[in-house]
Amino acid sequence: MEHLDLRSDTVTLPTKEMRSAMSKAKLGDDVFQEDPTVQELEEVAAGMLGKESAIFLPTCTMANLTAIIGHSGKIRFPEMIAGNQQHTFLYEVGSAATLAGVHTNVLPNQEDGTLKLEDIENAVRYVDVHCPSTSMVSLENTQNQCGGIPLSYEYIESVGALTKRKGIKLHMDGARLFNASVATKVPASKICAPVDTVSICLSKGLASPAGALLVGPKSFIQSARRIRKCLGGGMRQAGVLAACGLVSLRAMTKRLDEDHETARRIANGIAELPGISVDLNKVQTNMLYFGVSNHRSEELCQELKSKHGILVGAYDTELIRAVTHKDIPGTKVDYIVAAFRDVTSKMFKQ
């Protein structure tokens, strides 16, 4: 039986090139800023995203929290604006409030993953003793919960203009930024131009075993080093991980279109199956969300796993997510579609 894990792109295993790079990496103490491989990774990341500087962190959750503290830490009673479907709000353990002391003013994400510009404008607090002070806006790109949809450059530019006019900061959770770049055919550096800071994850579709980067102005990143230390993210001979990150940025970013094509092929293959509903217009990157009739998503997951070795994730009783990555090659699409056909034909007999 096959074993095909589509629960997330976080399940990717390091490539042979990464394992080789780990064994050859030049090392030092990164807290002392003496690890040459980490320094190289940070320089490459900053250059690719068109920013002055970068800092290597263990996770993208820590990168986002570091940005939130950095943008809000000098403001008393701070508040950030974010979407109700964003990862920072849903899946980062409430760390903005718990650890950073930052309240979140939550706005509704639209179907395309955006926040309405007028909603953002109206959410920026006026100066009043009853109100917190707006410190920043946070966007997510690609927007996971909205189907892995990439935000357009024009939209990000508009939000950037708004935040500059309001005198607040703009952070982008770019965990899958390079997927957005590939899907929109816009260079990552251009996508990031309107934002003050951006985080990128190396351990999702880019296949590193761990690691993330926070990228932004030099002075901000220097302050972020103290925040990272406070959060327990100061790593010592971290070059063994940074070596993988260099492979992620230099090689793995160039193959993400393969994952997008695989997701589209799977979506097209299962769209007409009984009990399944797919909005094909939303399958734009490596994520595929699909509906399951009669509250049977958990059952479908179990049947796919036990009968065909395929793992997907149920988000609720009628919604499942499948995520493609380098360990799900296009050659497996026919097997995956056939497995869905077998299971759904028995679960949803006409």
Secondary structure, DSSP 4 states (H G I P E B T S, - for coil): ---EE-S-GGGPPPPHHHHHHHHH-----TTTT--HHHHHHHHHHHHHHT-SEEEEES-HHHHHHHHHHHHHTTSSSEEEEEETT-HHHHSSTTHHHHTT--EEEEEPPPTTS---HHHHHHHSPPS-TTS-EEEEEEEESSBGGGTSBPPPHHHHHHHHHHHHHHT-EEEEE-TTHHHHHHHHT--HHHHHTT-SEEEEESSSTT--SS-EEEEE-HHHHHHHHHHHHHTT---SSTHHHHHHHHHHHHTGGGGHHHHHHHHHHHHHHHTTSTTEE--GGG--SSEEEEEEGGG-HHHHHHHHHHHH-EE-EEEETTEEEEE--TTS-GGGHHHHHHHHHHHHHHHT--
